[in-house]
Amino acid sequence: MKQLFIAAAAALTLAACDVRESLLVGEAAPAVEVTADAPHILAAVADSRRPAEDTQRDANRHPAETLAFAQIEPGDRVADIFPGGGYWTRLFAAAVGEEGRVYPTIRPEGVSGEYENPVLAVAAQYPNATMARVPYDQLAFPEPLDVIFTAQNYHDMGLAAYNLGDRNAMNRAAFAALKPGGLYVIIDHAAVDGAAVETDAESALHRIDQATVRREVEAAGFVFDGETNFLRNPQDTRTANVFDPSIRGRTDQFVMRFRKPG
């Protein structure tokens, strides 16, 4: 028994030496997985600055689980593409803290009245949130980012009438804007498997095939880093418009995470 104890102690000592040596030669320490009960995430969800219309959506949007899956940490630099009314921007700004920064991103032309004013209001509440006005397929920011995030909007890039730009170019621009090891997180309404990308805004269901998204993002150089099922709804047939009252707010959604190698 004494010999077994000595062997175990020696193994632990060697392991500790390996970690110290790796840090001395400049290797990164193993990443710590962010969990939904992390203090900075719980504080972001509980932030008193969040309006009631945001908190009422939490049951369907799962903000704590989403921030954890996106591996949001204090001090991070995050871009929120298509920020809408600022639901995710508020959460990111609270979670990354004073040392972090969030860039809610809107294209320069169009949508100024509908989306610019809410984003400016968010920025007034959160000094670490700075609006970026840049074409979606030419994403660029003042500093390298840790996370680029977009929720329920990737499908819109294919709608010709919206004139949002080329989504493949957007993916390449996102790749360039991230730090090595940075994450690209996409949430969207799931279409029927194998469905063609929608181009007609009048007839669109506002859905997209998950496999298509993964294929396009990987083509930009990203590595698939995982997916999660907390926004899945097997009762959604994926055949109704996402704004249809029968399914609105409860669509089957995929959540995927991609990593920039490095």
Secondary structure, DSSP 8 states (H G I E B T S, - for coil): -HHHHHHHHHHHHHHHHHHHHHHHTT---------TT-HHHHHHHT-TTS-HHHHTTHHHH-HHHHHHHTT--TT-EEEEES-TTSHHHHHHHHHH-TT-EEEEEE-SSS-IIIIIHHHHHHHHH-TTB--EE--GGG---SS-EEEEEEES-GGGGG-GGG----HHHHHHHHHHHEEEEEEEEEEEEB-STT------TTT--S-B-HHHHHHHHHHTT-EEEEEE-TT--TT--S-S-TTSTTTTT---EEEEEEE---
